[in-house]
Amino acid sequence: MEAFLQQLINGLSLGSIYALIALGYTMVYGIIKLINFAHGDIYMVGAFVGYTAINSLHLSFFPALILSMVFCAVLGVAIERIAYKPLRNATRVAALITAIGMSYLLQNGMIYLVGSETRAFPQVIKNKIYEFMGLQVSQTQILIFATTIILMLALQLIVQKTKMGKAMRAVSTDADAARLMGINVDNVISFTFALGSSLAGAAGVLVGLYYNSIEPMMGYAPGLKAFIAAVLGGIGIIPGAMFGGFTIGIIETLVSGYGGSLIKDAVVYLILIVILIFKPSGLLGKNVKEKV
């Protein structure tokens, strides 16, 4: 039982990171029905910005986290304005191919700028280990979980209580009707990209702290798993992204602990196939009828 509970604790830490990335996927899809496959690479950029802020600018953890979030927010808006906005009325296939192309552009651009080697992320937090009833929880895990919860609560507050949050919900429901009511849809979409990208940037810094290493290709696998988490919970639904992220993180650590780390990715992708077959709207989603 102690081993099982220990894996749950580890899964919550990993799931926190997946949940932060999944929120960006689900918000963008909820607003403009686009799967932004470059989102995982924005998370990678966030990790490198945090690395540079700590290593070269000698900032502490929280200033580096905020700087990474701001940089990724600006990057997300730039990508939306340059790559996605001109294709807003194009086919979904065109937008999807553009998103994949933007992902490769970010990956290879980072390799060109910093090289392809793996870097050790500076450990600015003393990783003290706390023991309770045979369970071990590190200070880094507590920091990751606490930071994730604070960011998620802040996101819910923005979406539910602010004027821009109300505009986001209106555009998500019916963009044309929102436009007729005087809402600037372009600004709402840019704000959504900024918000989602800032959370991905925070996840990049947290994962660097957690795994103690970063490299330019690090966004590919977590990006896909975060997308699976969004689909699992119900893509387009913010609580669904949170639920899916934590669920995927726990499942992955349990599989690694009891079935072997070699099959953990296969199990996660199997979950995606099962969800798409039996409940494509996700566990927290509702089936919506479309007019012909």
Residue pairs with C-beta under 8 A, 6 or more apart in sequence:
2 133
2 134
2 135
3 257
4 254
5 135
6 135
6 136
7 250
7 253
7 254
7 256
7 257
7 258
8 250
8 253
8 254
9 135
9 136
9 137
9 141
10 141
10 253
11 246
11 249
11 250
11 251
11 252
11 253
11 254
12 141
12 145
12 246
12 249
12 250
13 140
13 141
13 144
13 145
13 210
13 249
14 210
14 249
14 252
14 253
15 229
15 245
15 246
15 247
15 248
15 249
15 250
16 144
16 145
16 147
16 148
16 149
16 206
16 245
16 246
16 249
17 144
17 148
17 203
17 206
17 207
17 210
17 222
17 245
17 249
18 222
18 225
18 226
18 229
18 244
18 245
18 246
18 248
18 249
19 148
19 152
19 226
19 229
19 241
19 242
19 244
19 245
19 246
19 249
20 148
20 151
20 152
20 199
20 200
20 202
20 203
20 206
20 245
21 39
21 40
21 43
21 199
21 200
21 203
21 222
21 223
21 226
21 229
21 245
22 226
22 227
22 229
22 230
22 233
22 241
22 242
22 244
22 245
23 152
23 155
23 196
23 199
23 238
23 241
23 242
23 245
24 36
24 39
24 42
24 76
24 195
24 196
24 197
24 199
24 200
24 226
25 35
25 36
25 39
25 196
25 226
25 227
25 230
25 235
25 241
26 230
26 233
26 234
26 235
26 236
26 237
26 238
26 240
26 241
27 168
27 192
27 195
27 196
27 238
28 34
28 35
28 36
28 39
28 192
28 193
28 196
29 35
29 36
29 230
29 235
29 236
30 172
30 235
30 236
30 237
30 238
31 168
31 171
31 172
31 175
31 188
31 189
31 192
32 84
32 88
32 175
32 189
33 92
34 84
34 92
34 95
34 96
34 99
35 96
35 99
35 227
36 84
36 99
36 193
36 196
37 96
37 99
37 100
37 102
37 103
37 223
37 227
38 79
38 83
38 99
38 100
38 102
38 103
38 105
38 106
39 196
39 197
39 200
39 223
39 226
39 227
40 103
40 200
40 219
40 220
40 222
40 223
40 224
40 226
40 227
41 102
41 103
41 106
41 107
41 110
41 219
41 220
41 223
42 72
42 75
42 76
42 79
42 106
42 197
42 200
42 201
42 204
42 219
43 72
43 200
43 201
43 203
43 204
43 207
43 219
43 222
43 223
44 106
44 107
44 110
44 204
44 214
44 216
44 217
44 218
44 219
45 71
45 72
45 75
45 106
45 110
45 201
45 204
45 219
46 68
46 69
46 71
46 72
46 200
46 201
46 202
46 203
46 204
46 205
47 68
47 121
47 204
47 205
47 207
47 208
47 214
47 218
48 110
48 114
48 204
48 214
48 216
49 64
49 67
49 68
49 71
49 72
49 201
49 204
49 205
50 64
50 65
50 67
50 68
50 121
50 201
50 204
50 205
50 208
51 119
51 121
51 122
51 208
51 214
53 59
53 63
53 64
53 67
53 68
54 60
54 61
54 64
54 121
54 122
54 124
55 122
57 64
59 67
60 124
61 124
61 125
61 143
61 205
61 209
64 124
64 205
65 147
65 202
65 205
65 206
68 201
68 202
68 204
68 205
69 198
69 199
69 201
69 202
70 198
70 201
71 201
72 197
72 198
72 200
72 201
72 204
73 194
73 195
73 197
73 198
73 201
74 194
75 197
76 193
76 194
76 196
76 197
76 198
76 200
77 190
77 193
77 194
77 197
79 102
79 193
79 197
80 189
80 190
80 193
81 190
83 98
83 99
83 101
83 102
84 95
84 98
84 99
85 186
85 189
87 94
87 95
87 98
88 95
103 219
103 220
103 223
106 219
107 216
107 217
107 219
107 220
110 216
111 216
114 216
116 215
116 216
116 217
117 215
118 213
118 214
118 215
119 213
119 214
119 215
120 212
120 213
121 208
121 209
121 211
121 212
121 213
121 214
123 209
123 212
124 209
125 139
125 140
125 143
125 209
126 139
127 138
127 139
127 140
128 138
128 139
129 136
129 137
129 138
129 139
130 136
130 137
130 138
130 139
130 142
131 137
140 209
140 210
141 210
143 206
143 209
144 206
144 209
144 210
147 202
147 206
148 206
151 199
151 202
152 242
155 195
155 199
155 238
156 238
158 164
158 165
158 195
159 165
159 168
159 169
159 238
164 188
164 191
167 178
167 183
167 184
167 188
168 188
168 191
168 192
170 177
170 178
170 181
170 183
171 178
171 183
171 185
171 188
171 189
172 236
175 185
178 185
178 188
179 185
203 222
204 214
204 219
207 214
207 218
207 222
208 214
221 265
225 248
225 252
225 268
226 245
226 248
228 244
228 248
228 268
228 269
228 271
228 272
229 241
229 244
229 245
229 247
229 248
230 240
230 241
230 244
230 282
231 244
231 272
231 275
231 276
231 282
232 240
232 243
232 244
232 247
232 248
232 271
232 272
232 275
232 282
232 283
233 239
233 240
233 241
233 242
233 243
233 244
233 245
233 247
233 282
233 283
233 284
233 285
234 240
234 244
234 281
234 282
234 283
234 284
234 285
234 286
235 241
235 282
235 285
236 285
237 282
237 284
237 285
239 284
240 282
240 283
240 284
240 285
243 283
243 284
244 282
244 283
248 268
248 271
251 267
251 268
251 271
252 264
252 267
252 268
255 263
255 264
255 267
256 264
259 267
275 282
275 283
279 285
281 287
281 288
